[in-house]
Amino acid sequence: MNSVLTSKWTKVVVFVASLTPFGQLLWRAFHNGLAGFPDNMDFGANPIEFITHATGDWTIRFLIITLAITPLRKILRQPQLIRFRRMLGLFAFFYACLHFGIWIGLDKFFAWSEMWKDVQKRRFITVGFAAFVLMIPLAVTSTAGMIRRLGGKRWQMLHRAIYLSATLGVIHYYWLVKSDHRKPLAYAVIVGILLACRLGMWIYGRAHRSATTGAARPEPSTAETA
């Protein structure tokens, strides 16, 4: 397993697999055009809504997969899984950009004033916009150079915002859906489990460090206590 995870070809496979949902959307759009379906029946009655929801779904899925890397590498004892976390996180941002870009260009036709009013007045857009904005600094600081500039501790603190971004993304989806809440609730359960795992790991690590520090502290000598 370790040899598979460390292979450069595994990263290529993960990259291609991560790009596949985008490729499927392009293929369906291209296929509809060639087949002469002016109503875009393959995308349903509202193709813009279909594509917007699809890219939003994949944004949350990639956020969840990215969050799952840390607990999985500990549970499976495969530290090499960390090699894929940055790529998966960037794909989450990629699909978020598509999701946001479709809303801006195809849904609102770059009507900036109308979009800003929606951000202020419609709560599901407000939290969705906030989730997207939180992802921007995470994507910008994902390079090794930025990690060195920020320092490991500050970088880790900044990138914990991914949990907040994922939570806001789930809330955005829940408030968007009008009737069937099963999918956003499923996402909420998974994100909640991952948050609980992260909290548990933090508590365990803190307790372990305290115990190690206490055991390493030398006892006072007889002369010092006399």
C-alpha positions, 0 to 999 in steps of 0.5 A: 500500500505504501508503494502505491501511495508514494507512486507519482502515478497515483497522484495522476490517477487522483488528479484525473478522477478529481477532474472527471465530474467537470469532464462529465458536465462538459461532455453532457453539454457538448453531447446535447449540442451535437445531438440537437437538443435545444432544450438541454433535456439531459440537464433537466428543465433548468440546465443552469440550475442543474450545473449550479447544483452539480458543482456545488455538490462536488465542492462539498464532496471535495471539502469532505474528502479533504477533511477526511484525509487526516483521520484516515491517515491515522486510522489506516496508519498510512501517513502518505495519504497526506500527499493528496490533501492539498490537491483535493483541497484545491479541487474543492476550490476549483469546483467552488469557483465553477459554482460561483462563476456560473451563478455570476455569469449564467444566472445573474449575467454579471449584474453586480448590484443585484448579486450584492443585494442577494448576498445581503438579503438571502441567507443561503447566498450569504453563508454560501458567499462566506464559505467561498470567501473563506476558501480563497486564502486557503487556496492562495496559501496552499503552496510550500513557499507560503507554508515557509513564509507563514510558519507551520503553526500559523499556516495550520491555524489558518487552514483550520478555516476549512472546517468552517467553510465546510460547515457554512457550505452545508448550511448553504445547501440546507437553506437552498433546498426547499423540500428534500433535505436528505442530501444536505443532512447526510453531508451535515452528519459526515462533516459533524463526524469529521469535526468530532474526530478532529476535536477528539484528536486535539484533546488526545494530543493535548492530554498526551503532551501534558502527560509527556511533559509531566513525566519528563519534569525532573523531581526536586533533589533532597538538597533542593527540598531541604 
